[in-house]
Amino acid sequence: MGFRRHGPFQAGDQVQLTDPKNKRHTITLKEDGVFHTHKGAIPHGELIGQPEGSVVRSSGGTQYLAFRHLLQDYTLAMPRGAAVIYPKDASMIVGMADVFPGARVIEAGVGSGALTCFLLRAVGPEGHVTSYERRQEFADVARKNVEKFYGGETDTWRLVVGDLNESIDEIDVDRVVLDMLAPWECVDAAAKALTPGGVICCYVATTTQMSKTVETIRDHGSFTEPHAWETLLRDWHVEGLAVRPDHRMIGHTGFLVTARRMADGVTPPPRRRRPKGTTEEL
């Protein structure tokens, strides 16, 4: 993966310029390039050779803070074919599904490639991600976004245009991530591909989808009891003694459902439920 993460800026680097109003612009540095804005121009040569965290001034006198962009910034600003998974959910998928360095991961529903970028970073150079996408136009957008972020093609990623149930050819994978309208249709395919101990993780938008996904995983018989949850993200305003939550927050974006693949031939233990009409624990 050719994207440089540290050191002085060089030609070819993607740089994020932030103005005093926190408006961000991403540019790719060129030896003879010039960044134009209504606040003036900035020759790329003024950035090349400078360390990250430098401040440059446009010809109109506006100061810009220069950094390489973070992955979360890139995914929110990337061109979209389908809606992207927000960084808060992508981070939870990587963390709660325990996507580790060296893991073999299947992703179904590549969308615009945002989650793919997170998964590729998590598996590292020794792992591999295979992404399935039914729609060619979404796959084209995702490929461009992923390759732009990582500086070109990477041998740790394979993009397949086709239906997961019809096209899957992997076995003994560590993680399966389903981001699609009806993930319950792919639970059996995921079970066949996953190694014992592997994790299935589904991202859905509505409670109806969540319910059907949970019940399908539960009834399949190859997984542990599914766990369903959502993440709400709220910033805080901190200025001296004025400490309060921000008025706006990133609320509901989607639900996550995870479960682990059991060994072949093993029946999950029966669930112990609280009896109706009582609060007494069993």
C-alpha positions in Angstrom: 0.0 0.0 0.0 1.7 3.1 -1.3 0.0 5.9 0.8 2.6 7.6 2.9 1.5 8.3 6.5 4.4 10.4 7.8 7.4 12.5 6.9 7.6 15.8 5.0 5.0 16.4 2.2 6.1 15.1 -1.2 4.6 15.3 -4.7 1.8 12.7 -5.0 0.7 13.1 -1.3 -2.9 13.8 -0.5 -3.1 16.8 1.8 -6.0 18.2 3.7 -6.1 22.0 4.0 -8.4 23.4 6.8 -9.3 27.1 6.9 -10.2 29.1 10.0 -13.9 28.2 9.6 -12.9 24.5 9.7 -13.8 24.0 6.0 -11.6 21.3 4.6 -10.2 20.8 1.1 -8.2 17.7 0.0 -5.6 18.1 -2.7 -3.0 15.9 -4.4 0.3 17.6 -4.5 2.0 18.2 -7.8 5.3 19.9 -8.5 3.7 22.7 -10.6 0.2 22.5 -9.0 -1.8 25.4 -7.6 -4.7 25.2 -5.2 -7.3 27.8 -6.1 -10.1 29.1 -3.8 -12.1 32.3 -3.6 -9.8 33.2 -0.7 -6.7 33.1 -3.0 -4.3 30.6 -4.4 -1.7 28.4 -2.8 1.2 26.9 -4.9 1.8 23.3 -4.1 5.5 24.1 -4.0 4.9 25.9 -0.7 3.8 22.6 0.9 6.2 20.2 -0.7 9.1 19.6 1.7 7.2 21.0 4.7 6.3 18.8 7.8 2.7 17.9 8.6 1.0 20.5 10.8 2.4 23.4 8.8 0.5 26.6 8.1 0.4 28.1 4.6 -1.1 31.4 3.6 -3.1 31.9 0.4 -2.5 34.9 -1.9 -5.6 36.4 -0.3 -4.1 36.2 3.2 -6.1 33.3 4.6 -4.2 30.8 6.6 -4.7 27.0 6.1 -3.5 24.2 8.4 -2.0 21.3 6.4 -2.1 17.6 7.3 -2.5 14.3 5.6 -6.1 13.5 6.0 -7.3 10.9 8.5 -9.2 7.9 7.2 -12.4 9.1 8.9 -12.1 12.4 7.0 -11.4 10.7 3.7 -14.4 8.4 3.9 -16.8 11.1 4.8 -15.6 13.3 1.8 -15.1 10.5 -0.8 -17.3 10.4 -3.9 -20.3 8.2 -3.3 -22.2 5.7 -5.4 -24.0 4.2 -2.4 -24.2 5.6 1.2 -21.1 5.1 3.2 -20.8 3.5 6.6 -20.0 6.2 9.1 -16.6 6.0 10.8 -18.3 5.4 14.2 -19.8 2.2 12.8 -16.8 1.2 10.8 -14.7 1.5 13.9 -17.2 -0.7 15.9 -17.1 -3.3 13.1 -13.3 -3.5 13.2 -13.3 -3.5 17.0 -16.3 -5.6 18.0 -15.8 -8.1 15.2 -12.1 -8.3 16.2 -10.7 -7.8 12.7 -7.1 -8.5 13.4 -3.8 -8.2 11.4 -3.5 -11.2 9.1 -7.2 -11.9 9.1 -9.0 -13.2 6.0 -12.2 -11.2 5.6 -15.2 -11.3 3.3 -17.2 -8.2 2.8 -20.6 -8.2 1.0 -22.1 -4.9 -0.1 -19.0 -2.8 -0.9 -21.0 0.4 -1.4 -18.6 3.3 -1.9 -15.6 1.6 -0.3 -15.5 3.3 3.0 -15.7 0.2 5.2 -13.3 -1.6 2.8 -10.7 1.1 3.6 -11.1 0.4 7.3 -10.9 -3.4 6.8 -7.8 -3.3 4.7 -6.0 -1.2 7.3 -7.1 -3.6 10.0 -5.9 -6.8 8.3 -2.6 -5.3 7.3 -0.2 -6.5 4.6 -0.5 -10.2 5.8 -4.3 -10.3 5.6 -6.8 -10.2 2.8 -10.2 -8.7 2.1 -12.6 -10.0 -0.6 -15.4 -7.6 -1.3 -18.6 -8.6 -3.2 -20.8 -6.1 -4.9 -23.9 -6.8 -7.0 -23.9 -3.5 -8.9 -21.1 -2.6 -11.3 -21.5 1.1 -10.9 -21.0 0.9 -7.1 -18.0 -1.4 -7.6 -16.4 1.1 -9.9 -16.8 4.0 -7.4 -15.5 1.8 -4.6 -12.4 0.7 -6.5 -11.5 4.3 -7.3 -12.0 5.4 -3.7 -9.9 2.6 -2.3 -7.1 2.9 -4.8 -7.0 6.6 -4.3 -6.6 6.3 -0.6 -4.0 3.6 -0.7 -2.1 5.1 -3.6 -2.9 2.4 -6.2 -3.8 -1.3 -6.4 -3.2 -3.5 -3.5 -2.7 -7.3 -3.5 -4.5 -7.6 -0.2 -7.9 -6.8 -1.8 -10.1 -8.6 -4.4 -13.3 -7.0 -5.7 -15.9 -9.3 -7.1 -18.9 -8.0 -9.0 -21.7 -10.5 -8.3 -24.0 -12.0 -5.7 -22.3 -13.4 -2.6 -24.4 -16.6 -2.6 -23.6 -17.3 -6.2 -20.0 -16.1 -6.4 -18.4 -17.0 -3.1 -15.5 -19.4 -3.4 -13.6 -18.9 -0.1 -13.5 -21.3 2.9 -11.9 -21.0 6.4 -12.2 -17.2 6.5 -12.0 -15.4 9.8 -14.7 -12.7 9.4 -17.7 -12.1 7.2 -19.2 -8.6 7.2 -22.6 -8.1 5.5 -23.7 -4.6 4.6 -26.8 -5.1 2.5 -30.6 -4.8 2.4 -31.3 -8.5 3.3 -28.3 -10.0 5.1 -30.4 -12.9 6.3 -30.3 -14.3 2.7 -26.5 -14.7 3.1 -26.3 -16.3 6.5 -26.0 -19.8 5.2 -23.2 -18.8 2.8 -21.4 -17.0 5.6 -21.6 -20.1 7.8 -20.1 -22.3 5.1 -17.2 -19.8 4.5 -16.4 -19.1 8.2 -13.9 -21.1 10.1 -15.0 -22.3 13.6 -14.6 -19.4 15.9 -15.0 -16.9 13.1 -17.4 -13.9 13.4 -20.3 -12.8 11.3 -21.1 -9.1 11.5 -24.2 -7.6 9.8 -25.0 -3.9 9.4 -28.6 -2.9 8.9 -30.6 0.3 9.0 -34.0 -0.6 10.5 -35.4 -2.6 13.4 -37.3 -4.9 11.1 -34.1 -5.8 9.3 -32.3 -6.2 12.6 -35.1 -8.5 13.9 -35.1 -10.8 10.8 -31.3 -10.9 10.8 -31.1 -11.9 14.5 -33.8 -14.6 14.1 -32.2 -16.1 11.0 -28.8 -16.3 12.7 -30.4 -17.8 15.8 -32.4 -20.4 13.8 -29.5 -21.4 11.6 -27.9 -23.5 14.4 -24.3 -22.8 13.5 -23.8 -19.6 15.5 -23.7 -18.5 19.1 -26.6 -16.2 20.3 -26.4 -13.1 18.2 -25.7 -9.7 19.8 -27.4 -6.6 18.5 -26.6 -3.0 19.3 -26.1 0.5 17.9 -23.6 3.3 18.6 -24.5 7.0 19.3 -21.8 9.6 19.1 -22.0 12.9 20.8 -19.3 15.6 20.9 -18.7 17.9 23.8 -18.0 21.6 23.9 -15.1 22.4 26.3 -14.0 26.0 26.9 -12.9 26.9 30.3 -15.7 26.2 32.8 -18.2 26.0 29.9 -18.4 22.2 29.6 -21.6 20.9 27.9 -22.6 18.4 25.2 -22.9 19.8 21.7 -26.4 20.5 20.5 -26.0 18.2 17.6 -24.8 14.6 17.5 -24.5 11.6 15.2 -27.4 9.5 16.4 -28.9 6.5 14.7 -27.1 5.4 11.5 -27.5 1.7 11.7 -27.6 -1.5 13.8 -24.9 -4.0 14.2 -25.4 -7.7 14.7 -22.6 -10.1 15.6 -22.3 -13.8 16.3 -19.6 -16.5 16.3 -19.4 -19.6 14.2 -19.5 -22.8 16.2 -17.8 -26.1 15.3 -19.5 -28.3 12.8 -22.1 -30.6 14.3 -22.3 -28.7 17.6 -25.7 -27.7 18.8 -25.9 -24.4 20.7 -27.1 -24.6 24.3 -30.7 -23.7 24.8 -31.3 -20.1 25.8 -32.5 -19.4 29.3 -35.3 -16.8 29.1 -37.0 -14.8 31.8 -40.5 -16.1 32.2 -43.4 -13.8 31.1 -45.0 -11.7 33.8 -42.0 -11.8 36.3 -38.7 -10.0 36.8 -37.2 -12.9 38.6 -33.9 -14.1 37.0 -33.6 -17.7 36.2 
